[in-house]
Amino acid sequence: QVQLVESGGGLVQAGGSLRLSCTASGRTFARYNMGWFRQAPGKERIFVAAINWSSGDAYYADSVKGRFTISGANAQNTVYLQMNSLKFEDTAVYYCAAAQYAPAIHFPHSVRGYDYWGQGTQVTVSP
């Protein structure tokens, strides 16, 4: 079994920063491509950022480009999301996701491109 252990959420004022972290645990031996999604109340879960370890390519939603940075240690199946210049609109539950067997055609933007999901961590940005 594979579990994603997630942390770093919290309450921050607009313009502030947070750093989320997520690590795949359990019987994991492969290097997983990983991503971040978020879901605001009453909204669909949407793509935020992802990283392809083999190529080094990072992907970002237009709404966070230039403000958020995804990084990590692929050998440890760990991913981080550095969030700067936070806006009220960034308020959501943030989910870490890992891709192992999911069809590559769905990576990175679709939830169908990922096999494992974290429990979610709340990020609240006060205006």
GUKOLRO-848055 format. One record per residue: residue number from 1; residue in one letter; x negated, y negated, z of N, C-alpha, C, O in turn. Coordinates in pm, whole numbers. Each point is the difference from the previous one (the first is absolute). Layout:
<base k="NUM" r="a" n_xx="X" n_yy="Y" n_zz="Z" ca_xx="X" ca_yy="Y" ca_zz="Z" c_xx="X" c_yy="Y" c_zz="Z" o_xx="X" o_yy="Y" o_zz="Z"/>
...
//
This chain:
<base k="1" r="q" n_xx="-84" n_yy="118" n_zz="0" ca_xx="84" ca_yy="-118" ca_zz="0" c_xx="-88" c_yy="-125" c_zz="0" o_xx="-112" o_yy="1" o_zz="52"/>
<base k="2" r="v" n_xx="164" n_yy="-105" n_zz="-110" ca_xx="-69" ca_yy="-128" ca_zz="-7" c_xx="87" c_yy="-105" c_zz="66" o_xx="119" o_yy="-10" o_zz="-29"/>
<base k="3" r="q" n_xx="-178" n_yy="-66" n_zz="116" ca_xx="69" ca_yy="-110" ca_zz="65" c_xx="-78" c_yy="-130" c_zz="-23" o_xx="-123" o_yy="0" o_zz="-9"/>
<base k="4" r="l" n_xx="195" n_yy="-108" n_zz="-1" ca_xx="-62" ca_yy="-131" ca_zz="-14" c_xx="20" c_yy="-76" c_zz="130" o_xx="112" o_yy="-22" o_zz="44"/>
<base k="5" r="v" n_xx="-223" n_yy="-18" n_zz="16" ca_xx="2" ca_yy="-72" ca_zz="125" c_xx="-25" c_yy="-147" c_zz="-29" o_xx="-103" o_yy="-37" o_zz="-57"/>
<base k="6" r="e" n_xx="197" n_yy="-46" n_zz="95" ca_xx="4" ca_yy="-139" ca_zz="-41" c_xx="2" c_yy="-92" c_zz="121" o_xx="58" o_yy="33" o_zz="104"/>
<base k="7" r="s" n_xx="-123" n_yy="-148" n_zz="-117" ca_xx="-2" ca_yy="-96" ca_zz="109" c_xx="-30" c_yy="-139" c_zz="-55" o_xx="-37" o_yy="-15" o_zz="-116"/>
<base k="8" r="g" n_xx="52" n_yy="-85" n_zz="201" ca_xx="-40" ca_yy="-135" ca_zz="-33" c_xx="111" c_yy="-101" c_zz="-17" o_xx="-26" o_yy="-119" o_zz="-13"/>
<base k="9" r="g" n_xx="151" n_yy="165" n_zz="13" ca_xx="110" ca_yy="-93" ca_zz="-15" c_xx="18" c_yy="-86" c_zz="123" o_xx="-58" o_yy="26" o_zz="106"/>
<base k="10" r="g" n_xx="139" n_yy="-129" n_zz="-121" ca_xx="25" ca_yy="-89" ca_zz="111" c_xx="69" c_yy="-127" c_zz="-43" o_xx="51" o_yy="-11" o_zz="-111"/>
<base k="11" r="l" n_xx="-51" n_yy="-84" n_zz="202" ca_xx="62" ca_yy="-130" ca_zz="-22" c_xx="-108" c_yy="-104" c_zz="-23" o_xx="-96" o_yy="-8" o_zz="76"/>
<base k="12" r="v" n_xx="113" n_yy="-71" n_zz="-180" ca_xx="-99" ca_yy="-102" ca_zz="-34" c_xx="71" c_yy="-121" c_zz="-56" o_xx="106" o_yy="12" o_zz="-62"/>
<base k="13" r="q" n_xx="-164" n_yy="-128" n_zz="82" ca_xx="55" ca_yy="-123" ca_zz="-56" c_xx="-35" c_yy="-11" c_zz="-147" o_xx="-100" o_yy="55" o_zz="-46"/>
<base k="14" r="a" n_xx="183" n_yy="-125" n_zz="-27" ca_xx="-28" ca_yy="-25" ca_zz="-141" c_xx="-138" c_yy="-63" c_zz="-15" o_xx="-38" o_yy="-89" o_zz="75"/>
<base k="15" r="g" n_xx="-36" n_yy="138" n_zz="-174" ca_xx="-136" ca_yy="-43" ca_zz="-20" c_xx="-104" c_yy="85" c_zz="69" o_xx="-120" o_yy="-14" o_zz="-26"/>
<base k="16" r="g" n_xx="164" n_yy="101" n_zz="114" ca_xx="-91" ca_yy="85" ca_zz="74" c_xx="-36" c_yy="126" c_zz="-75" o_xx="34" o_yy="16" o_zz="-117"/>
<base k="17" r="s" n_xx="-105" n_yy="73" n_zz="186" ca_xx="-52" ca_yy="121" ca_zz="-62" c_xx="27" c_yy="122" c_zz="87" o_xx="10" o_yy="-9" o_zz="122"/>
<base k="18" r="l" n_xx="1" n_yy="123" n_zz="-188" ca_xx="8" ca_yy="129" ca_zz="64" c_xx="-78" c_yy="100" c_zz="-84" o_xx="-16" o_yy="-18" o_zz="-121"/>
<base k="19" r="r" n_xx="-33" n_yy="123" n_zz="186" ca_xx="-67" ca_yy="108" ca_zz="-70" c_xx="64" c_yy="132" c_zz="36" o_xx="-3" o_yy="42" o_zz="116"/>
<base k="20" r="l" n_xx="62" n_yy="23" n_zz="-214" ca_xx="60" ca_yy="130" ca_zz="19" c_xx="-100" c_yy="110" c_zz="-33" o_xx="-86" o_yy="-18" o_zz="-87"/>
<base k="21" r="s" n_xx="98" n_yy="130" n_zz="155" ca_xx="-85" ca_yy="114" ca_zz="-29" c_xx="84" c_yy="126" c_zz="-6" o_xx="106" o_yy="10" o_zz="62"/>
<base k="22" r="c" n_xx="-155" n_yy="88" n_zz="-138" ca_xx="71" ca_yy="126" ca_zz="-16" c_xx="-101" c_yy="109" c_zz="-33" o_xx="-87" o_yy="-19" o_zz="-86"/>
<base k="23" r="t" n_xx="98" n_yy="132" n_zz="154" ca_xx="-90" ca_yy="112" ca_zz="-22" c_xx="80" c_yy="128" c_zz="-17" o_xx="92" o_yy="28" o_zz="77"/>
<base k="24" r="a" n_xx="-128" n_yy="49" n_zz="-178" ca_xx="60" ca_yy="132" ca_zz="-19" c_xx="-66" c_yy="99" c_zz="94" o_xx="-123" o_yy="13" o_zz="1"/>
<base k="25" r="s" n_xx="204" n_yy="56" n_zz="76" ca_xx="-51" ca_yy="97" ca_zz="96" c_xx="58" c_yy="138" c_zz="-29" o_xx="86" o_yy="17" o_zz="-86"/>
<base k="26" r="g" n_xx="-135" n_yy="82" n_zz="162" ca_xx="42" ca_yy="138" ca_zz="-23" c_xx="-99" c_yy="73" c_zz="-89" o_xx="-117" o_yy="-37" o_zz="-8"/>
<base k="27" r="r" n_xx="166" n_yy="139" n_zz="-58" ca_xx="-85" ca_yy="82" ca_zz="-87" c_xx="-17" c_yy="-67" c_zz="-136" o_xx="60" o_yy="41" o_zz="-99"/>
<base k="28" r="t" n_xx="-141" n_yy="-144" n_zz="98" ca_xx="-25" ca_yy="-75" ca_zz="-122" c_xx="-145" c_yy="18" c_zz="-43" o_xx="-92" o_yy="-19" o_zz="79"/>
<base k="29" r="f" n_xx="74" n_yy="57" n_zz="-204" ca_xx="-134" ca_yy="21" ca_zz="-54" c_xx="-23" c_yy="-74" c_zz="-131" o_xx="-112" o_yy="-3" o_zz="-51"/>
<base k="30" r="a" n_xx="216" n_yy="-55" n_zz="-2" ca_xx="-10" ca_yy="-75" ca_zz="-124" c_xx="-1" c_yy="-149" c_zz="29" o_xx="44" o_yy="-45" o_zz="106"/>
<base k="31" r="r" n_xx="-96" n_yy="-30" n_zz="-200" ca_xx="4" ca_yy="-145" ca_zz="7" c_xx="127" c_yy="-49" c_zz="-68" o_xx="17" o_yy="17" o_zz="-121"/>
<base k="32" r="y" n_xx="70" n_yy="-76" n_zz="199" ca_xx="130" ca_yy="-40" ca_zz="-51" c_xx="0" c_yy="-145" c_zz="-46" o_xx="-54" o_yy="-87" o_zz="68"/>
<base k="33" r="n" n_xx="114" n_yy="63" n_zz="-183" ca_xx="35" ca_yy="-138" ca_zz="-33" c_xx="107" c_yy="-46" c_zz="98" o_xx="90" o_yy="77" o_zz="36"/>
<base k="34" r="m" n_xx="-99" n_yy="-201" n_zz="6" ca_xx="88" ca_yy="-47" ca_zz="105" c_xx="58" c_yy="-137" c_zz="-35" o_xx="-57" o_yy="-76" o_zz="-78"/>
<base k="35" r="g" n_xx="171" n_yy="48" n_zz="139" ca_xx="66" ca_yy="-126" ca_zz="-27" c_xx="81" c_yy="-50" c_zz="117" o_xx="17" o_yy="69" o_zz="101"/>
<base k="36" r="w" n_xx="33" n_yy="-190" n_zz="-118" ca_xx="86" ca_yy="-64" ca_zz="99" c_xx="128" c_yy="-46" c_zz="-66" o_xx="-1" o_yy="-57" o_zz="-109"/>
<base k="37" r="f" n_xx="112" n_yy="82" n_zz="177" ca_xx="131" ca_yy="-48" ca_zz="-40" c_xx="62" c_yy="-73" c_zz="118" o_xx="-44" o_yy="13" o_zz="114"/>
<base k="38" r="r" n_xx="147" n_yy="-91" n_zz="-143" ca_xx="70" ca_yy="-67" ca_zz="108" c_xx="149" c_yy="-3" c_zz="-28" o_xx="43" o_yy="7" o_zz="-115"/>
<base k="39" r="q" n_xx="33" n_yy="-17" n_zz="222" ca_xx="145" ca_yy="0" ca_zz="-11" c_xx="57" c_yy="-98" c_zz="100" o_xx="-14" o_yy="17" o_zz="122"/>
<base k="40" r="a" n_xx="78" n_yy="-120" n_zz="-173" ca_xx="67" ca_yy="-98" ca_zz="84" c_xx="142" c_yy="46" c_zz="27" o_xx="54" o_yy="82" o_zz="-74"/>
<base k="41" r="p" n_xx="8" n_yy="-133" n_zz="180" ca_xx="137" ca_yy="42" ca_zz="32" c_xx="96" c_yy="-21" c_zz="-117" o_xx="5" o_yy="-108" o_zz="-59"/>
<base k="42" r="g" n_xx="69" n_yy="212" n_zz="26" ca_xx="96" ca_yy="-7" ca_zz="-108" c_xx="-60" c_yy="2" c_zz="-139" o_xx="73" o_yy="-17" o_zz="-98"/>
<base k="43" r="k" n_xx="-204" n_yy="38" n_zz="87" ca_xx="-67" ca_yy="-1" ca_zz="-129" c_xx="-60" c_yy="137" c_zz="-31" o_xx="-12" o_yy="86" o_zz="88"/>
<base k="44" r="e" n_xx="-25" n_yy="-67" n_zz="-213" ca_xx="-66" ca_yy="123" ca_zz="-41" c_xx="-147" c_yy="-2" c_zz="40" o_xx="-60" o_yy="-106" o_zz="21"/>
<base k="45" r="r" n_xx="3" n_yy="225" n_zz="-11" ca_xx="-143" ca_yy="12" ca_zz="27" c_xx="-76" c_yy="-36" c_zz="-128" o_xx="24" o_yy="59" o_zz="-105"/>
<base k="46" r="i" n_xx="-115" n_yy="-154" n_zz="115" ca_xx="-70" ca_yy="-50" ca_zz="-117" c_xx="-151" c_yy="12" c_zz="16" o_xx="-53" o_yy="4" o_zz="111"/>
<base k="47" r="f" n_xx="-13" n_yy="0" n_zz="-223" ca_xx="-144" ca_yy="15" ca_zz="-6" c_xx="-71" c_yy="-126" c_zz="49" o_xx="43" o_yy="-111" o_zz="-30"/>
<base k="48" r="v" n_xx="-151" n_yy="130" n_zz="104" ca_xx="-82" ca_yy="-111" ca_zz="47" c_xx="-141" c_yy="8" c_zz="-58" o_xx="-47" o_yy="-94" o_zz="-64"/>
<base k="49" r="a" n_xx="-22" n_yy="206" n_zz="88" ca_xx="-137" ca_yy="15" ca_zz="-46" c_xx="-37" c_yy="147" c_zz="-2" o_xx="61" o_yy="81" o_zz="69"/>
<base k="50" r="a" n_xx="-162" n_yy="-47" n_zz="-149" ca_xx="-49" ca_yy="138" ca_zz="-7" c_xx="-143" c_yy="0" c_zz="-47" o_xx="-49" o_yy="-99" o_zz="-55"/>
<base k="51" r="i" n_xx="-19" n_yy="212" n_zz="77" ca_xx="-138" ca_yy="13" ca_zz="-44" c_xx="-23" c_yy="138" c_zz="-59" o_xx="44" o_yy="101" o_zz="55"/>
<base k="52" r="n" n_xx="-113" n_yy="-99" n_zz="-167" ca_xx="-43" ca_yy="123" ca_zz="-65" c_xx="-147" c_yy="20" c_zz="34" o_xx="-85" o_yy="-75" o_zz="-47"/>
<base k="53" r="w" n_xx="55" n_yy="175" n_zz="129" ca_xx="-136" ca_yy="17" ca_zz="48" c_xx="-98" c_yy="38" c_zz="-109" o_xx="-115" o_yy="-43" o_zz="3"/>
<base k="54" r="s" n_xx="159" n_yy="123" n_zz="-99" ca_xx="-91" ca_yy="48" ca_zz="-103" c_xx="-48" c_yy="-114" c_zz="-90" o_xx="-117" o_yy="-3" o_zz="-39"/>
<base k="55" r="s" n_xx="205" n_yy="-88" n_zz="8" ca_xx="-35" ca_yy="-111" ca_zz="-88" c_xx="-39" c_yy="-126" c_zz="77" o_xx="-69" o_yy="-87" o_zz="-54"/>
<base k="56" r="g" n_xx="112" n_yy="78" n_zz="179" ca_xx="-21" ca_yy="-121" ca_zz="78" c_xx="100" c_yy="-110" c_zz="-28" o_xx="-11" o_yy="-110" o_zz="54"/>
<base k="57" r="d" n_xx="109" n_yy="139" n_zz="-138" ca_xx="100" ca_yy="-101" ca_zz="-36" c_xx="98" c_yy="-23" c_zz="114" o_xx="46" o_yy="94" o_zz="65"/>
<base k="58" r="a" n_xx="-16" n_yy="-219" n_zz="-42" ca_xx="101" ca_yy="-40" ca_zz="96" c_xx="117" c_yy="-65" c_zz="-73" o_xx="-19" o_yy="-66" o_zz="-102"/>
<base k="59" r="y" n_xx="138" n_yy="85" n_zz="154" ca_xx="121" ca_yy="-51" ca_zz="-62" c_xx="80" c_yy="-77" c_zz="103" o_xx="6" o_yy="39" o_zz="117"/>
<base k="60" r="y" n_xx="55" n_yy="-150" n_zz="-160" ca_xx="75" ca_yy="-85" ca_zz="91" c_xx="129" c_yy="-47" c_zz="-64" o_xx="8" o_yy="-24" o_zz="-120"/>
<base k="61" r="a" n_xx="93" n_yy="13" n_zz="203" ca_xx="121" ca_yy="-68" ca_zz="-42" c_xx="-30" c_yy="-147" c_zz="-21" o_xx="-83" o_yy="-58" o_zz="70"/>
<base k="62" r="d" n_xx="152" n_yy="-3" n_zz="-166" ca_xx="-24" ca_yy="-141" ca_zz="-28" c_xx="22" c_yy="-87" c_zz="123" o_xx="-67" o_yy="-102" o_zz="17"/>
<base k="63" r="s" n_xx="160" n_yy="141" n_zz="67" ca_xx="35" ca_yy="-82" ca_zz="115" c_xx="-109" c_yy="-7" c_zz="105" o_xx="0" o_yy="-91" o_zz="84"/>
<base k="64" r="v" n_xx="-95" n_yy="185" n_zz="-86" ca_xx="-106" ca_yy="3" ca_zz="101" c_xx="-138" c_yy="-21" c_zz="-59" o_xx="-97" o_yy="-11" o_zz="75"/>
<base k="65" r="k" n_xx="87" n_yy="5" n_zz="-205" ca_xx="-130" ca_yy="-14" ca_zz="-66" c_xx="-69" c_yy="-128" c_zz="46" o_xx="60" o_yy="-108" o_zz="1"/>
<base k="66" r="g" n_xx="-185" n_yy="121" n_zz="36" ca_xx="-77" ca_yy="-113" ca_zz="49" c_xx="9" c_yy="-21" c_zz="149" o_xx="-78" o_yy="-76" o_zz="56"/>
<base k="67" r="r" n_xx="172" n_yy="143" n_zz="9" ca_xx="16" ca_yy="-12" ca_zz="144" c_xx="-31" c_yy="130" c_zz="73" o_xx="-55" o_yy="-2" o_zz="110"/>
<base k="68" r="f" n_xx="89" n_yy="115" n_zz="-171" ca_xx="-22" ca_yy="131" ca_zz="62" c_xx="-116" c_yy="70" c_zz="-69" o_xx="-24" o_yy="-19" o_zz="-119"/>
<base k="69" r="t" n_xx="-48" n_yy="101" n_zz="196" ca_xx="-110" ca_yy="79" ca_zz="-54" c_xx="9" c_yy="142" c_zz="53" o_xx="8" o_yy="22" o_zz="121"/>
<base k="70" r="i" n_xx="-10" n_yy="74" n_zz="-212" ca_xx="-1" ca_yy="140" ca_zz="40" c_xx="-143" c_yy="52" c_zz="-7" o_xx="-74" o_yy="-32" o_zz="-93"/>
<base k="71" r="s" n_xx="36" n_yy="110" n_zz="192" ca_xx="-133" ca_yy="58" ca_zz="5" c_xx="6" c_yy="126" c_zz="84" o_xx="104" o_yy="33" o_zz="56"/>
<base k="72" r="g" n_xx="-217" n_yy="37" n_zz="-46" ca_xx="-2" ca_yy="117" ca_zz="83" c_xx="-121" c_yy="86" c_zz="-22" o_xx="-91" o_yy="-34" o_zz="-75"/>
<base k="73" r="a" n_xx="91" n_yy="148" n_zz="144" ca_xx="-104" ca_yy="100" ca_zz="-10" c_xx="64" c_yy="127" c_zz="-54" o_xx="72" o_yy="70" o_zz="72"/>
<base k="74" r="n" n_xx="-98" n_yy="-39" n_zz="-199" ca_xx="68" ca_yy="113" ca_zz="-62" c_xx="-40" c_yy="134" c_zz="62" o_xx="82" o_yy="92" o_zz="4"/>
<base k="75" r="a" n_xx="-206" n_yy="-81" n_zz="45" ca_xx="-43" ca_yy="124" ca_zz="62" c_xx="79" c_yy="32" c_zz="126" o_xx="15" o_yy="117" o_zz="37"/>
<base k="76" r="q" n_xx="36" n_yy="-219" n_zz="27" ca_xx="79" ca_yy="17" ca_zz="122" c_xx="150" c_yy="-14" c_zz="-26" o_xx="81" o_yy="2" o_zz="93"/>
<base k="77" r="n" n_xx="-45" n_yy="-16" n_zz="-221" ca_xx="140" ca_yy="-18" ca_zz="-38" c_xx="64" c_yy="-114" c_zz="79" o_xx="112" o_yy="13" o_zz="50"/>
<base k="78" r="t" n_xx="-183" n_yy="-121" n_zz="-39" ca_xx="44" ca_yy="-115" ca_zz="76" c_xx="17" c_yy="-120" c_zz="-91" o_xx="-81" o_yy="-24" o_zz="-90"/>
<base k="79" r="v" n_xx="187" n_yy="-50" n_zz="112" ca_xx="27" ca_yy="-119" ca_zz="-78" c_xx="37" c_yy="-115" c_zz="93" o_xx="64" o_yy="20" o_zz="103"/>
<base k="80" r="y" n_xx="-105" n_yy="-140" n_zz="-141" ca_xx="31" ca_yy="-120" ca_zz="74" c_xx="73" c_yy="-97" c_zz="-90" o_xx="-15" o_yy="1" o_zz="-122"/>
<base k="81" r="l" n_xx="93" n_yy="-85" n_zz="184" ca_xx="64" ca_yy="-110" ca_zz="-71" c_xx="-23" c_yy="-127" c_zz="79" o_xx="61" o_yy="-22" o_zz="105"/>
<base k="82" r="q" n_xx="-151" n_yy="-61" n_zz="-155" ca_xx="-26" ca_yy="-130" ca_zz="60" c_xx="100" c_yy="-100" c_zz="-56" o_xx="4" o_yy="-23" o_zz="-121"/>
<base k="83" r="m" n_xx="75" n_yy="-36" n_zz="208" ca_xx="105" ca_yy="-91" ca_zz="-40" c_xx="-32" c_yy="-139" c_zz="52" o_xx="0" o_yy="-22" o_zz="121"/>
<base k="84" r="n" n_xx="-26" n_yy="-70" n_zz="-210" ca_xx="-30" ca_yy="-137" ca_zz="34" c_xx="108" c_yy="-93" c_zz="-52" o_xx="80" o_yy="38" o_zz="-86"/>
<base k="85" r="s" n_xx="-78" n_yy="-158" n_zz="138" ca_xx="97" ca_yy="-101" ca_zz="-42" c_xx="141" c_yy="55" c_zz="-3" o_xx="74" o_yy="-17" o_zz="-97"/>
<base k="86" r="l" n_xx="-38" n_yy="82" n_zz="204" ca_xx="130" ca_yy="68" ca_zz="6" c_xx="115" c_yy="-100" c_zz="-8" o_xx="-6" o_yy="-111" o_zz="53"/>
<base k="87" r="k" n_xx="110" n_yy="154" n_zz="-122" ca_xx="120" ca_yy="-79" ca_zz="-18" c_xx="118" c_yy="68" c_zz="69" o_xx="-4" o_yy="120" o_zz="28"/>
<base k="88" r="f" n_xx="107" n_yy="-197" n_zz="-2" ca_xx="121" ca_yy="56" ca_zz="59" c_xx="54" c_yy="113" c_zz="-88" o_xx="53" o_yy="99" o_zz="51"/>
<base k="89" r="e" n_xx="-65" n_yy="-113" n_zz="-181" ca_xx="50" ca_yy="99" ca_zz="-94" c_xx="-75" c_yy="132" c_zz="7" o_xx="46" o_yy="100" o_zz="-56"/>
<base k="90" r="d" n_xx="-161" n_yy="-97" n_zz="123" ca_xx="-74" ca_yy="124" ca_zz="17" c_xx="56" c_yy="87" c_zz="112" o_xx="-43" o_yy="115" o_zz="16"/>
<base k="91" r="t" n_xx="136" n_yy="-167" n_zz="59" ca_xx="59" ca_yy="75" ca_zz="110" c_xx="67" c_yy="127" c_zz="-53" o_xx="87" o_yy="-6" o_zz="-87"/>
<base k="92" r="a" n_xx="-129" n_yy="120" n_zz="141" ca_xx="51" ca_yy="129" ca_zz="-46" c_xx="-63" c_yy="111" c_zz="83" o_xx="-93" o_yy="-23" o_zz="77"/>
<base k="93" r="v" n_xx="145" n_yy="142" n_zz="-94" ca_xx="-67" ca_yy="119" ca_zz="48" c_xx="-97" c_yy="44" c_zz="-109" o_xx="40" o_yy="19" o_zz="-115"/>
<base k="94" r="y" n_xx="-165" n_yy="-2" n_zz="151" ca_xx="-103" ca_yy="37" ca_zz="-95" c_xx="-32" c_yy="149" c_zz="14" o_xx="-22" o_yy="49" o_zz="110"/>
<base k="95" r="y" n_xx="20" n_yy="20" n_zz="-223" ca_xx="-21" ca_yy="143" ca_zz="-3" c_xx="-129" c_yy="34" c_zz="-75" o_xx="-24" o_yy="-50" o_zz="-110"/>
<base k="96" r="c" n_xx="-56" n_yy="134" n_zz="170" ca_xx="-116" ca_yy="57" ca_zz="-66" c_xx="44" c_yy="125" c_zz="-76" o_xx="87" o_yy="74" o_zz="47"/>
<base k="97" r="a" n_xx="-147" n_yy="-49" n_zz="-162" ca_xx="32" ca_yy="116" ca_zz="-79" c_xx="-126" c_yy="59" c_zz="-62" o_xx="-95" o_yy="-73" o_zz="-32"/>
<base k="98" r="a" n_xx="95" n_yy="205" n_zz="15" ca_xx="-114" ca_yy="70" ca_zz="-59" c_xx="47" c_yy="90" c_zz="-113" o_xx="106" o_yy="61" o_zz="7"/>
<base k="99" r="a" n_xx="-187" n_yy="-55" n_zz="-111" ca_xx="32" ca_yy="80" ca_zz="-117" c_xx="-93" c_yy="120" c_zz="-10" o_xx="-122" o_yy="-15" o_zz="2"/>
<base k="100" r="q" n_xx="181" n_yy="133" n_zz="-12" ca_xx="-78" ca_yy="121" ca_zz="-20" c_xx="46" c_yy="75" c_zz="-124" o_xx="-78" o_yy="20" o_zz="-93"/>
<base k="101" r="y" n_xx="204" n_yy="23" n_zz="91" ca_xx="54" ca_yy="80" ca_zz="-110" c_xx="101" c_yy="-74" c_zz="-86" o_xx="39" o_yy="48" o_zz="-106"/>
<base k="102" r="a" n_xx="5" n_yy="-163" n_zz="150" ca_xx="101" ca_yy="-74" ca_zz="-74" c_xx="-51" c_yy="-35" c_zz="-138" o_xx="-119" o_yy="-25" o_zz="-19"/>
<base k="103" r="p" n_xx="209" n_yy="24" n_zz="-81" ca_xx="-42" ca_yy="-31" ca_zz="-137" c_xx="-69" c_yy="-134" c_zz="-9" o_xx="49" o_yy="-100" o_zz="52"/>
<base k="104" r="a" n_xx="-162" n_yy="100" n_zz="-119" ca_xx="-81" ca_yy="-120" ca_zz="-10" c_xx="69" c_yy="-111" c_zz="-78" o_xx="-34" o_yy="-117" o_zz="17"/>
<base k="105" r="i" n_xx="130" n_yy="151" n_zz="-100" ca_xx="69" ca_yy="-102" ca_zz="-77" c_xx="77" c_yy="-96" c_zz="89" o_xx="32" o_yy="-111" o_zz="-41"/>
<base k="106" r="h" n_xx="-3" n_yy="153" n_zz="163" ca_xx="76" ca_yy="-85" ca_zz="93" c_xx="-90" c_yy="-84" c_zz="90" o_xx="50" o_yy="-83" o_zz="76"/>
<base k="107" r="f" n_xx="-178" n_yy="103" n_zz="-84" ca_xx="-94" ca_yy="-78" ca_zz="79" c_xx="-42" c_yy="-123" c_zz="-77" o_xx="-22" o_yy="10" o_zz="-121"/>
<base k="108" r="p" n_xx="9" n_yy="-126" n_zz="185" ca_xx="14" ca_yy="-25" ca_zz="143" c_xx="132" c_yy="-63" c_zz="43" o_xx="25" o_yy="-11" o_zz="120"/>
<base k="109" r="h" n_xx="61" n_yy="-30" n_zz="-215" ca_xx="109" ca_yy="-91" ca_zz="32" c_xx="126" c_yy="67" c_zz="54" o_xx="80" o_yy="-65" o_zz="67"/>
<base k="110" r="s" n_xx="-61" n_yy="193" n_zz="-94" ca_xx="123" ca_yy="68" ca_zz="37" c_xx="-19" c_yy="85" c_zz="125" o_xx="-107" o_yy="57" o_zz="21"/>
<base k="111" r="v" n_xx="210" n_yy="-49" n_zz="61" ca_xx="-3" ca_yy="89" ca_zz="116" c_xx="-11" c_yy="145" c_zz="-41" o_xx="-41" o_yy="84" o_zz="80"/>
<base k="112" r="r" n_xx="76" n_yy="-52" n_zz="-205" ca_xx="-11" ca_yy="137" ca_zz="-50" c_xx="-144" c_yy="42" c_zz="-24" o_xx="-26" o_yy="117" o_zz="-26"/>
<base k="113" r="g" n_xx="-68" n_yy="-210" n_zz="34" ca_xx="-140" ca_yy="32" ca_zz="-19" c_xx="-73" c_yy="42" c_zz="125" o_xx="-122" o_yy="14" o_zz="-2"/>
<base k="114" r="y" n_xx="194" n_yy="7" n_zz="111" ca_xx="-61" ca_yy="30" ca_zz="129" c_xx="67" c_yy="120" c_zz="67" o_xx="120" o_yy="21" o_zz="-14"/>
<base k="115" r="d" n_xx="-200" n_yy="56" n_zz="86" ca_xx="48" ca_yy="121" ca_zz="65" c_xx="25" c_yy="-17" c_zz="148" o_xx="87" o_yy="66" o_zz="57"/>
<base k="116" r="y" n_xx="-162" n_yy="-152" n_zz="7" ca_xx="5" ca_yy="-15" ca_zz="144" c_xx="21" c_yy="-146" c_zz="38" o_xx="-49" o_yy="-91" o_zz="-67"/>
<base k="117" r="w" n_xx="123" n_yy="72" n_zz="175" ca_xx="34" ca_yy="-134" ca_zz="45" c_xx="-21" c_yy="-14" c_zz="149" o_xx="23" o_yy="94" o_zz="77"/>
<base k="118" r="g" n_xx="-68" n_yy="-211" n_zz="-37" ca_xx="-10" ca_yy="-31" ca_zz="141" c_xx="135" c_yy="-34" c_zz="59" o_xx="101" o_yy="-4" o_zz="-69"/>
<base k="119" r="q" n_xx="-102" n_yy="-19" n_zz="199" ca_xx="123" ca_yy="-29" ca_zz="72" c_xx="48" c_yy="-142" c_zz="-20" o_xx="115" o_yy="-32" o_zz="30"/>
<base k="120" r="g" n_xx="-201" n_yy="-53" n_zz="-79" ca_xx="31" ca_yy="-140" ca_zz="-18" c_xx="-41" c_yy="-83" c_zz="119" o_xx="9" o_yy="45" o_zz="114"/>
<base k="121" r="t" n_xx="-53" n_yy="-166" n_zz="-141" ca_xx="-36" ca_yy="-92" ca_zz="106" c_xx="61" c_yy="-136" c_zz="-30" o_xx="-8" o_yy="-49" o_zz="-113"/>
<base k="122" r="q" n_xx="69" n_yy="-11" n_zz="213" ca_xx="72" ca_yy="-125" ca_zz="-18" c_xx="-95" c_yy="-117" c_zz="-7" o_xx="-86" o_yy="-18" o_zz="87"/>
<base k="123" r="v" n_xx="101" n_yy="-62" n_zz="-190" ca_xx="-70" ca_yy="-127" ca_zz="-12" c_xx="104" c_yy="-111" c_zz="0" o_xx="87" o_yy="-4" o_zz="-87"/>
<base k="124" r="t" n_xx="-96" n_yy="-84" n_zz="183" ca_xx="93" ca_yy="-110" ca_zz="11" c_xx="-76" c_yy="-132" c_zz="-6" o_xx="-91" o_yy="-23" o_zz="79"/>
<base k="125" r="v" n_xx="128" n_yy="-60" n_zz="-174" ca_xx="-65" ca_yy="-130" ca_zz="-19" c_xx="100" c_yy="-108" c_zz="37" o_xx="105" o_yy="-12" o_zz="-63"/>
<base k="126" r="s" n_xx="-137" n_yy="-65" n_zz="163" ca_xx="88" ca_yy="-108" ca_zz="43" c_xx="-25" c_yy="-124" c_zz="-85" o_xx="-115" o_yy="-31" o_zz="-30"/>
<base k="127" r="p" n_xx="220" n_yy="-40" n_zz="-9" ca_xx="-16" ca_yy="-115" ca_zz="-87" c_xx="-62" c_yy="-119" c_zz="71" o_xx="-20" o_yy="-105" o_zz="-61"/>
//
